[in-house]
């Protein structure tokens, strides 16, 4: 299902807020990260992202913020790993 344009913009605003970004210069890059996270979750993990589910939306935002901030680091933090596990099996 992915995120519709409105939910994608909401996620972009939340990620930028968490990162302290106020300019629009990085919007395209961050939006691509958000789309990549959704694609990975759906295609690799088999999770159907529901943009109306705040748990799904916040996970996408949090994971996108992590990916933006931690380029080149393959391991994810335990709290994201546990939430991902809950999405897959819960």
VMD Tcl script that builds the backbone (N, CA, C; Angstrom):
set m [mol new atoms 270]
animate dup $m
set s [atomselect $m all]
$s set {name element resname resid chain x y z} {
  {N N UNK 1 A 0.827 -1.185 0.000}
  {CA C UNK 1 A 0.000 0.000 0.000}
  {C C UNK 1 A 0.873 1.251 0.000}
  {N N UNK 2 A 2.000 1.203 0.672}
  {CA C UNK 2 A 2.941 2.330 0.763}
  {C C UNK 2 A 2.304 3.535 1.437}
  {N N UNK 3 A 2.930 4.669 1.282}
  {CA C UNK 3 A 2.409 5.912 1.857}
  {C C UNK 3 A 1.882 6.787 0.736}
  {N N UNK 4 A 0.714 7.378 0.959}
  {CA C UNK 4 A 0.236 8.324 -0.039}
  {C C UNK 4 A 1.036 9.620 0.088}
  {N N UNK 5 A 0.830 10.534 -0.816}
  {CA C UNK 5 A 1.623 11.765 -0.846}
  {C C UNK 5 A 1.489 12.571 0.443}
  {N N UNK 6 A 0.288 12.623 0.996}
  {CA C UNK 6 A 0.056 13.374 2.240}
  {C C UNK 6 A 0.838 12.766 3.405}
  {N N UNK 7 A 0.793 11.451 3.541}
  {CA C UNK 7 A 1.497 10.778 4.631}
  {C C UNK 7 A 3.008 10.863 4.436}
  {N N UNK 8 A 3.448 10.824 3.189}
  {CA C UNK 8 A 4.872 10.971 2.901}
  {C C UNK 8 A 5.364 12.354 3.331}
  {N N UNK 9 A 4.559 13.383 3.056}
  {CA C UNK 9 A 4.927 14.746 3.467}
  {C C UNK 9 A 4.921 14.885 4.984}
  {N N UNK 10 A 3.966 14.234 5.636}
  {CA C UNK 10 A 3.923 14.240 7.097}
  {C C UNK 10 A 5.181 13.601 7.658}
  {N N UNK 11 A 5.568 12.463 7.085}
  {CA C UNK 11 A 6.776 11.767 7.534}
  {C C UNK 11 A 8.003 12.641 7.289}
  {N N UNK 12 A 8.062 13.296 6.155}
  {CA C UNK 12 A 9.181 14.196 5.850}
  {C C UNK 12 A 9.284 15.291 6.904}
  {N N UNK 13 A 8.165 15.892 7.257}
  {CA C UNK 13 A 8.164 16.948 8.278}
  {C C UNK 13 A 8.653 16.419 9.623}
  {N N UNK 14 A 8.208 15.230 9.999}
  {CA C UNK 14 A 8.613 14.641 11.273}
  {C C UNK 14 A 10.104 14.309 11.293}
  {N N UNK 15 A 10.607 13.758 10.201}
  {CA C UNK 15 A 12.032 13.425 10.122}
  {C C UNK 15 A 12.865 14.696 10.193}
  {N N UNK 16 A 12.481 15.705 9.430}
  {CA C UNK 16 A 13.220 16.967 9.441}
  {C C UNK 16 A 13.189 17.612 10.824}
  {N N UNK 17 A 12.054 17.545 11.488}
  {CA C UNK 17 A 11.931 18.108 12.825}
  {C C UNK 17 A 12.869 17.404 13.794}
  {N N UNK 18 A 12.903 16.092 13.723}
  {CA C UNK 18 A 13.776 15.315 14.606}
  {C C UNK 18 A 15.246 15.608 14.355}
  {N N UNK 19 A 15.580 15.877 13.089}
  {CA C UNK 19 A 16.966 16.169 12.716}
  {C C UNK 19 A 17.329 17.640 12.909}
  {N N UNK 20 A 16.322 18.467 13.167}
  {CA C UNK 20 A 16.577 19.893 13.334}
  {C C UNK 20 A 16.801 20.620 12.018}
  {N N UNK 21 A 16.274 20.076 10.936}
  {CA C UNK 21 A 16.423 20.684 9.607}
  {C C UNK 21 A 15.238 21.597 9.343}
  {N N UNK 22 A 15.521 22.856 9.022}
  {CA C UNK 22 A 14.447 23.808 8.749}
  {C C UNK 22 A 14.391 24.224 7.279}
  {N N UNK 23 A 15.452 23.963 6.532}
  {CA C UNK 23 A 15.510 24.312 5.104}
  {C C UNK 23 A 14.929 23.166 4.272}
  {N N UNK 24 A 14.606 23.479 3.023}
  {CA C UNK 24 A 14.045 22.472 2.121}
  {C C UNK 24 A 15.095 21.826 1.217}
  {N N UNK 25 A 16.352 22.191 1.420}
  {CA C UNK 25 A 17.430 21.751 0.536}
  {C C UNK 25 A 17.598 20.232 0.520}
  {N N UNK 26 A 17.323 19.535 1.608}
  {CA C UNK 26 A 17.523 18.082 1.714}
  {C C UNK 26 A 16.229 17.284 1.524}
  {N N UNK 27 A 15.127 17.964 1.190}
  {CA C UNK 27 A 13.829 17.293 1.091}
  {C C UNK 27 A 13.831 16.120 0.114}
  {N N UNK 28 A 14.416 16.308 -1.058}
  {CA C UNK 28 A 14.410 15.245 -2.054}
  {C C UNK 28 A 15.178 14.023 -1.551}
  {N N UNK 29 A 16.321 14.261 -0.955}
  {CA C UNK 29 A 17.143 13.172 -0.418}
  {C C UNK 29 A 16.411 12.435 0.709}
  {N N UNK 30 A 15.837 13.172 1.637}
  {CA C UNK 30 A 15.120 12.550 2.756}
  {C C UNK 30 A 13.888 11.806 2.253}
  {N N UNK 31 A 13.183 12.386 1.283}
  {CA C UNK 31 A 12.013 11.717 0.708}
  {C C UNK 31 A 12.427 10.402 0.044}
  {N N UNK 32 A 13.560 10.393 -0.636}
  {CA C UNK 32 A 14.054 9.146 -1.239}
  {C C UNK 32 A 14.382 8.110 -0.165}
  {N N UNK 33 A 14.928 8.547 0.951}
  {CA C UNK 33 A 15.199 7.621 2.062}
  {C C UNK 33 A 13.891 7.042 2.587}
  {N N UNK 34 A 12.888 7.890 2.778}
  {CA C UNK 34 A 11.571 7.430 3.255}
  {C C UNK 34 A 11.002 6.393 2.293}
  {N N UNK 35 A 11.054 6.680 1.003}
  {CA C UNK 35 A 10.545 5.732 -0.002}
  {C C UNK 35 A 11.346 4.425 0.012}
  {N N UNK 36 A 12.654 4.532 0.213}
  {CA C UNK 36 A 13.490 3.342 0.290}
  {C C UNK 36 A 13.161 2.479 1.497}
  {N N UNK 37 A 12.899 3.125 2.630}
  {CA C UNK 37 A 12.516 2.394 3.840}
  {C C UNK 37 A 11.202 1.657 3.612}
  {N N UNK 38 A 10.224 2.339 3.050}
  {CA C UNK 38 A 8.923 1.711 2.778}
  {C C UNK 38 A 9.101 0.542 1.808}
  {N N UNK 39 A 9.885 0.750 0.763}
  {CA C UNK 39 A 10.132 -0.302 -0.217}
  {C C UNK 39 A 10.803 -1.514 0.429}
  {N N UNK 40 A 11.816 -1.277 1.254}
  {CA C UNK 40 A 12.492 -2.377 1.948}
  {C C UNK 40 A 11.534 -3.138 2.852}
  {N N UNK 41 A 10.738 -2.404 3.610}
  {CA C UNK 41 A 9.803 -3.052 4.529}
  {C C UNK 41 A 8.802 -3.918 3.774}
  {N N UNK 42 A 8.320 -3.401 2.649}
  {CA C UNK 42 A 7.304 -4.143 1.903}
  {C C UNK 42 A 7.909 -5.287 1.091}
  {N N UNK 43 A 9.021 -5.025 0.419}
  {CA C UNK 43 A 9.573 -6.033 -0.496}
  {C C UNK 43 A 10.482 -7.051 0.182}
  {N N UNK 44 A 11.240 -6.635 1.188}
  {CA C UNK 44 A 12.155 -7.562 1.855}
  {C C UNK 44 A 11.540 -8.237 3.071}
  {N N UNK 45 A 10.710 -7.478 3.788}
  {CA C UNK 45 A 10.159 -8.005 5.030}
  {C C UNK 45 A 8.702 -8.436 4.913}
  {N N UNK 46 A 8.050 -8.146 3.785}
  {CA C UNK 46 A 6.668 -8.555 3.577}
  {C C UNK 46 A 5.656 -7.799 4.421}
  {N N UNK 47 A 6.016 -6.604 4.872}
  {CA C UNK 47 A 5.113 -5.797 5.695}
  {C C UNK 47 A 4.349 -4.857 4.781}
  {N N UNK 48 A 3.044 -4.874 4.890}
  {CA C UNK 48 A 2.220 -3.939 4.131}
  {C C UNK 48 A 2.072 -2.685 4.984}
  {N N UNK 49 A 2.713 -1.603 4.554}
  {CA C UNK 49 A 2.683 -0.358 5.313}
  {C C UNK 49 A 1.342 0.321 5.136}
  {N N UNK 50 A 0.693 0.583 6.246}
  {CA C UNK 50 A -0.584 1.283 6.272}
  {C C UNK 50 A -0.329 2.690 6.794}
  {N N UNK 51 A -0.399 3.681 5.909}
  {CA C UNK 51 A -0.138 5.068 6.284}
  {C C UNK 51 A -1.097 5.615 7.321}
  {N N UNK 52 A -2.259 4.978 7.467}
  {CA C UNK 52 A -3.233 5.419 8.465}
  {C C UNK 52 A -2.960 4.838 9.844}
  {N N UNK 53 A -2.050 3.887 9.921}
  {CA C UNK 53 A -1.654 3.297 11.203}
  {C C UNK 53 A -0.469 4.103 11.739}
  {N N UNK 54 A -0.689 4.826 12.837}
  {CA C UNK 54 A 0.358 5.691 13.372}
  {C C UNK 54 A 1.607 4.916 13.776}
  {N N UNK 55 A 1.452 3.682 14.189}
  {CA C UNK 55 A 2.597 2.855 14.523}
  {C C UNK 55 A 3.472 2.607 13.307}
  {N N UNK 56 A 2.830 2.315 12.186}
  {CA C UNK 56 A 3.574 2.118 10.940}
  {C C UNK 56 A 4.245 3.417 10.510}
  {N N UNK 57 A 3.493 4.501 10.533}
  {CA C UNK 57 A 4.016 5.793 10.095}
  {C C UNK 57 A 5.206 6.228 10.945}
  {N N UNK 58 A 5.092 6.085 12.248}
  {CA C UNK 58 A 6.186 6.503 13.130}
  {C C UNK 58 A 7.405 5.597 12.977}
  {N N UNK 59 A 7.183 4.307 12.718}
  {CA C UNK 59 A 8.332 3.430 12.479}
  {C C UNK 59 A 9.061 3.860 11.219}
  {N N UNK 60 A 8.325 4.144 10.149}
  {CA C UNK 60 A 8.948 4.601 8.907}
  {C C UNK 60 A 9.723 5.894 9.153}
  {N N UNK 61 A 9.143 6.824 9.907}
  {CA C UNK 61 A 9.823 8.090 10.212}
  {C C UNK 61 A 11.090 7.852 11.043}
  {N N UNK 62 A 10.974 7.058 12.079}
  {CA C UNK 62 A 12.120 6.797 12.954}
  {C C UNK 62 A 13.236 6.057 12.216}
  {N N UNK 63 A 12.862 5.080 11.410}
  {CA C UNK 63 A 13.859 4.313 10.665}
  {C C UNK 63 A 14.514 5.188 9.597}
  {N N UNK 64 A 13.730 6.060 8.972}
  {CA C UNK 64 A 14.271 6.985 7.970}
  {C C UNK 64 A 15.248 7.961 8.606}
  {N N UNK 65 A 14.910 8.468 9.776}
  {CA C UNK 65 A 15.812 9.372 10.501}
  {C C UNK 65 A 17.099 8.652 10.847}
  {N N UNK 66 A 16.997 7.403 11.272}
  {CA C UNK 66 A 18.186 6.611 11.600}
  {C C UNK 66 A 19.055 6.421 10.361}
  {N N UNK 67 A 18.442 6.064 9.236}
  {CA C UNK 67 A 19.215 5.852 8.012}
  {C C UNK 67 A 19.894 7.137 7.545}
  {N N UNK 68 A 19.231 8.261 7.676}
  {CA C UNK 68 A 19.829 9.545 7.293}
  {C C UNK 68 A 21.042 9.847 8.165}
  {N N UNK 69 A 20.904 9.607 9.445}
  {CA C UNK 69 A 21.942 9.977 10.410}
  {C C UNK 69 A 23.093 8.984 10.488}
  {N N UNK 70 A 22.901 7.771 10.001}
  {CA C UNK 70 A 23.898 6.711 10.189}
  {C C UNK 70 A 24.252 6.037 8.875}
  {N N UNK 71 A 24.711 6.817 7.928}
  {CA C UNK 71 A 25.098 6.288 6.621}
  {C C UNK 71 A 26.277 5.331 6.793}
  {N N UNK 72 A 26.152 4.162 6.193}
  {CA C UNK 72 A 27.255 3.208 6.220}
  {C C UNK 72 A 27.261 2.260 7.401}
  {N N UNK 73 A 26.368 2.439 8.344}
  {CA C UNK 73 A 26.292 1.540 9.504}
  {C C UNK 73 A 25.218 0.499 9.206}
  {N N UNK 74 A 25.584 -0.767 9.239}
  {CA C UNK 74 A 24.647 -1.813 8.836}
  {C C UNK 74 A 23.725 -2.273 9.961}
  {N N UNK 75 A 24.187 -2.247 11.195}
  {CA C UNK 75 A 23.368 -2.703 12.320}
  {C C UNK 75 A 22.384 -1.606 12.724}
  {N N UNK 76 A 21.172 -2.025 13.090}
  {CA C UNK 76 A 20.195 -1.037 13.539}
  {C C UNK 76 A 20.084 -1.086 15.064}
  {N N UNK 77 A 19.663 0.016 15.677}
  {CA C UNK 77 A 19.523 0.032 17.134}
  {C C UNK 77 A 18.498 -0.997 17.604}
  {N N UNK 78 A 18.682 -1.441 18.803}
  {CA C UNK 78 A 17.825 -2.486 19.376}
  {C C UNK 78 A 16.345 -2.089 19.378}
  {N N UNK 79 A 16.046 -0.838 19.705}
  {CA C UNK 79 A 14.637 -0.427 19.765}
  {C C UNK 79 A 13.977 -0.505 18.389}
  {N N UNK 80 A 14.720 -0.168 17.318}
  {CA C UNK 80 A 14.164 -0.301 15.967}
  {C C UNK 80 A 14.046 -1.768 15.575}
  {N N UNK 81 A 15.030 -2.560 15.963}
  {CA C UNK 81 A 14.998 -3.989 15.674}
  {C C UNK 81 A 13.788 -4.656 16.338}
  {N N UNK 82 A 13.512 -4.277 17.573}
  {CA C UNK 82 A 12.361 -4.859 18.286}
  {C C UNK 82 A 11.047 -4.423 17.657}
  {N N UNK 83 A 10.964 -3.158 17.277}
  {CA C UNK 83 A 9.738 -2.673 16.627}
  {C C UNK 83 A 9.539 -3.342 15.269}
  {N N UNK 84 A 10.631 -3.536 14.527}
  {CA C UNK 84 A 10.542 -4.233 13.244}
  {C C UNK 84 A 10.058 -5.664 13.458}
  {N N UNK 85 A 10.596 -6.332 14.451}
  {CA C UNK 85 A 10.158 -7.687 14.783}
  {C C UNK 85 A 8.657 -7.706 15.080}
  {N N UNK 86 A 8.193 -6.738 15.843}
  {CA C UNK 86 A 6.756 -6.658 16.159}
  {C C UNK 86 A 5.916 -6.441 14.910}
  {N N UNK 87 A 6.413 -5.642 13.972}
  {CA C UNK 87 A 5.678 -5.418 12.718}
  {C C UNK 87 A 5.618 -6.692 11.878}
  {N N UNK 88 A 6.708 -7.433 11.863}
  {CA C UNK 88 A 6.759 -8.651 11.052}
  {C C UNK 88 A 5.896 -9.747 11.666}
  {N N UNK 89 A 6.031 -9.955 12.971}
  {CA C UNK 89 A 5.368 -11.095 13.600}
  {C C UNK 89 A 4.130 -10.743 14.421}
  {N N UNK 90 A 3.924 -9.459 14.655}
  {CA C UNK 90 A 2.813 -9.053 15.519}
  {C C UNK 90 A 1.626 -8.697 14.769}
}
mol reanalyze $m
mol bondsrecalc $m
mol representation Tube
mol addrep $m
